[in-house]
């Protein structure tokens, strides 16, 4: 009886530990995605402000659209 009770306690402790580790992992991943999204959007707006410095306006527009589509993927 005592051995069965100890194994059940360890099972509960390990389940709680794994659930907390999973939650922390999700937080780390979400913070990383938010940072990446912010950097891509910032770079897109920076490209938007400097669009007239490109030789070809079409190339600048495609670059801006590319950056904002990548941000939407995030």
Order of alpha helices (4+ residues) and beta strands (2+ residues): alpha-alpha
